[in-house]
Amino acid sequence: MNKFKRNHHPWIYKNEIMTIKGDFEDGQIVDVFLKSGQFFARGYINTKSKITVRILTFEPKTIEQILQSRIEQAIHRRRFLLKYEQACRLIYSESDWLAGLIVDKFGPYLVIQINTLGMEKLKELSVKILLQQVEVSGIYEKSDSPARLKEGLEKRSGWIYGNGPEIIYYRSNGLTLASDLKGQKTGAFLDQRLNARALFPYAEGKKCVDVFSYTGNFALHLLKYGAKHVKLIDYSQRSLQIADQLMKLNGFEGRYDLICANAFDWLKRETSLTEQYDLIVLDPPSFAKTSSAKESAERGHKEVNLRAIKLLKKPGLLVSSSCTQILSAFDFERVMQSVASDCKVNLRIAYRGGQPEDHPILLGVPETEYLKFYIFEAWRRD
């Protein structure tokens, strides 16, 4: 390494490295030195990745010491959440200086996701330490992210400690929710739970649509907070079946419709009809993973928001979210201003949210910040 001032970012790219010396295997723990020969950091290496080294510590500690302290610290920071939340994120990768490792807790079960070769080699030790720190009935590995392919790893899913159900039910915000181990991410989107609470002042008596609904997190909250009716739109029949179970478990029969459809197609088709809605929620998947696809991501967000606004009563409420990391809040707001201009409406930000406390943002590491969430008031221009 020839640079010392890097804001202690945990990634070292291939073009930042002057030389690589010694015998090693990809995924192995290595030491990083400055040009002067001074020790800089310790992490794991993968020469097949553009991110060649992912730093775990800036101290010359053993890997056992590193993992023990990092996992202990991560869980300790969330102890206050564990007192009143059945579900939360225990470890958030780079934000907890455990690059490549995500751990979510759903009731008595943990779901882990491993995205890098280096962390794959540390999985057994990581699980051992987790079991020392948290009392659980089972640990499910859901390492099915496309990022594993770039690391030379196959996707992998299954119980690696104990056993448990395919669908884990848990309580949050006074509702029964679910993590589907055959579904997306770690089974549920824990990062949206505070944003879902923010719907409380806006839901009563409203006719709503939850687009990209998955298992119905936002729809369930809207109904709990007094919405008159909610349509759930998702392409996954399985997710909608789980949403249906949750609706019944929470006592919302007769107040919802389930529509299995591609969200873009449904929005496009609905604009030709006369029905309009008081409140529309948009929670799409990430539209891009690399900076080269940023313009495409902006177009995707513009299209889906533009079509939603056309279905919205004026005045009405548009709840719009983006988990596309390469789009900043400024970028997203610029897209929304373009949407407002094209639709000849005013958009006023009633609420701006983001990631909850168990998905912390590490300053100097922009990759740890990804979630944008807005409640917009929309009305026609005079």
N, C-alpha and C positions, 0 to 999 in steps of 0.2 A: 504494500500500500504506500502511496506517495502523498496522501492527504490526511491530515489529522482532524481538521474541522469539518465534520460530516453531520453535526447535530445528533450524533449517536443514533443514526438510522440503522435498523437491524439488517439491512440488505447490503451486500457488496456485489456489484455487477462485474461481469467478466472484464470489461474495459477499464476497471479501476485497479486491476491487479497487475503488478509489474512482472512477477515470476511466481511459479508454483514449484516448490521443491519437496523432495522426499517421496516415499512410497505410501500410497493410501488407496482406499476404495471409495467410490462415490457414496455419500451418506455418512461418512466417517467424521468424527470430531477432529477439528484442526485448529491450529493457532494462527492468528493473523498478526503480522509485524509491520511496523512503519519502515520507510526507506532507511531510517537511521538504525534499524535493528531493534528498536524498542517494541516490547509487547503491546499489542493494541486490543485484541479481543479473542474470544474463543467461540466457535460455532461449528456448524456442520457444512460439508462441501458437496456440491454436485456439479461436476464439470459439464454436464449435458444441459444445464440450465443457464439462461442469461443471468439469473440471480445465482451466482456461483457459490457464495457463502451467505448463510443466514446466521446472524450473531445471536448467541444465547446469553453471553455475559462479557463484561469488560474486565473481569478479574480472572486470574489463572486458577480457577477452581476445578475440582473433578466433576465429571458429568453427573455423578450421583448427587453431589452437593448442589449443583446448578438446578437440576430438576426438583429436588426436594424443596429448596427454598422458593423457586418460582411457583410451584404448584401450591405450596403452603400459603404464600403471599396472595396468590390469586383468589383462593377460597376465603382467606381471612378478610379480604376487601369486600366480600359479598356476604359475610356472616349476618349483617343486619337484614339483608334481603331474605336469607334462608329462614329467618324467624317468622316471616309472614307470607312468603311466596312459596307455593308448591313447585313452581317451575321458574328457572332462571338460568342464565349462562354462567357457568363456573370459570371457564377459561376461554379467552378470546384471542387466540393466536398472538400476533405481534404486539397487541396492546398489553399483553401480560408477559411479553418477552419469552414466548413459547411458540415461535414461528412454526406454522403448519399444524397446530393442534387446536381443535375446538371441542369443548365439552359442555353439553347442556344437561340440566337436571330436570326430570319430569317425575314428580312424586318420588317413589323409592328406586327409580331407575336413572342411569346415566346413559346418554347417547354421545359417542365420541366420533369425531371426524378427523382423519389424518390426511393431509394434502401434500406432504413432501417426503422424499426419500429419507432424509435425515431423521425426521420424526418417526417414520415407519420403523427404523432401526431402534428407536428409543421407546417403542410402544409398550413392550413388556414391562420395562422399568416404570414408565409413566402410569400404567394401570396399577402396578403394585403400590405406588405412592398414593394414587387416588383412593385406593381401598383403605389405606391407613388414615386418610383425612375425612372420608365421607362414608357413612353407613348406608349401603344400598343392597337391593335384592338382585340386581343384575346390571350388566354393562353391555350395551349393544353398539357394535361398530357399524357406522353408516358412512364408510369412506367411498362414496360414489361420485365425487366431484370430477369434472373433466380436467381439473388441474393435475390430477394424479397421472394422467397420460403423458403430460409434458415432463413429469419427473421419472418416467419410465416405470410407472406402477400400474397394476391392474386395479380395477374397481373391486371393492370388497364390502360385503355386508353380512352381519350375523351376530349372534350372542357370543361374546368372548369371556363373559363371567356370569354365572347364574343363568337365569332364563326369565322370560316375561312375555306379555301379550304383544301382538302385532300392532294394536292400537292402545296407547297409554292415555287414560283419561286423568285429568287433573283439574283442580279448581283455580281460577284466577278472576279477579275483579267480580267475585260473586257469581261466576258462571262456571259450568262444566265445559271444559274445552278438551281437545285431543291432540296428541302427537301421533301421526301415522308413520310408522317405521318403513312403510313401502311408498311413502309420499316424498315431498320435496325437502331439501336441506336436511335438518336433523329431525324432521317430522312435523314441526310447527315453527311459526315465525315469532319467536319471543321478542324480537326487536320492535314489534309493533304494539306491544301491550299497553304502553303508556299513551301512545297516540290514539289507540282505540278508546281509552278513557276520556280523551279530549272531546269526543263526540257528545258527551253528556248534555251540554246546554243546547244542542242543535237538533236533537232527534225527535222530540215529542210531536206526535201527530203527523209526522212526515211520511210521504210515499217515497221509498228509496230504492236504489239499485247498488249492489255490491259487485263490481266488475273485477275479474280475476280473483274470485272469492275464495278459492281453495276450500278449506273446510269451514269457512264462514265466520272467522274471527270478527270482522267489522260488522257483518250482518247481525250476529248474536248481540253485540254491544248496542247496536242501534235499536233492536227490539227491547232489550233490557231497559234502555233509556226512554222508551215510550213511542218508538216509531210505529206508524199505523200498519205498514206493510213493507216488505223487502223482497226484491228479486235477486237471486244469487246466480251469477253468470260464471261458468268455468268450463274448460274443455275436458276436464277429467270426471268421468262418471263415478269413479271410486271416491274422489274427494267430495262430490255432491252427495253421495250416499252417506258418508260420514257426517257431513253437514246436516243432513236430514235427521240422523240419529241425535245429534247434538241439539237441534231445534226441539225435538220431542222431549229429550231429557231435561231441557230448560223450560219446558212448558209454553212453547211458542206456536203450537199447532194453529193452522188456519191463518197465519199472518205472514206467510212467505211462499215463494215459488222458486223451484229449482230449474235452471235452464242450462242444459249441456250444449255448449256452443263455443266456437272460437270468438274471443271477445271482440276483435276487430270486425269480424263479419257481423256479429250481433249488433254492434253499435251502428255499423253502416246500414244494416237492414232497418233498424228502428228509426233512423232519421227520415225514412220515407213514410212513417206512420204519424198519427196525430198525438199519441200518448206522450205525456211529459211527466217529469219527476221533480220532487222538491229537493232531493239530495242524492248525489251520485258519488260513489267511492271508486277510485281507480288505484289499484295496488299492483301494477304490472311487474313481471320479472325484469331482471337487468337486461337492457337492450344492447349492451356492448361490454366486452371484457378488456379491450385494448384501446389505446388512445387513437389509433388509426381509424377506429370505427365510431369516433365521437359524433361526427356529422350525422351518421345513420341513426345513432341513438337519439339525437335531438329531433330528427324527423319522426321517429317512432313516438316519442313523447308528444310531439306537436299533433300528430294525427289522432291519437287516442283521446287527448284532451279536447281537441277541436270538436270531435264527434260527440263527446260527452256533453259539452256546453250546448250543442244544438238540441239535445234531449232535455235540457234543464229548463224548468220554469224560471221566469225572470220577474222578481228576484228569486234566486235559488242558491244552493250551496254545492260547491264542487270540492270534494275531498280528494286531493291528488298527491301521490307519493312516487318517489323514485329511489331505487336501490342501485342505480347505475353509478359506480364509484367514480368513473372518469368525468362525470358531470358534477360540477360544483353547485352549490346553492345559487350562486350568481348566474351560472349557465341555465339552470332550471327556471329561475325567475325570468330570465330573458326569453326563454321559449314560451313561457306562459304569457308574457306581455305581447308576443307575436300572435299567440292564439287569441287573446282579447281583442287585438286590433283587427284580425281577420273576421272575427265573429261580431264585431261592433258592440262589444260589451265592456263594462268596467269590471275589473277584478280587484277586490280589496282583501288583503290578508287578515283574516280574523284570528288565525292561530298558525304558528310556525313551530314544528316539532322536529325531532330527529331520533338519535339512538338513546336508549335508556342507560341507566348507570352501570348495568352489567355488560354493556357493549361499549366500553370507554374508548375515547379518541386519544391517541398518544400524540401530543404536540410534536411537530417535526416529522411525523410519519403520516402524510396525507392519505395513504392507502387504508388507514384504519377508520377513516370517516367516509361513509357511503350513503347513509339514509337521509333523505329529505322528505318532509311531510308537511302538507299545507291544508288548511281549511280556507277556501276562498268564498267570499260573498260575490255573487255575479248578478249584475242587472244591466238592462239596456241603456245605452248612452242616450242622453236627452237630445 
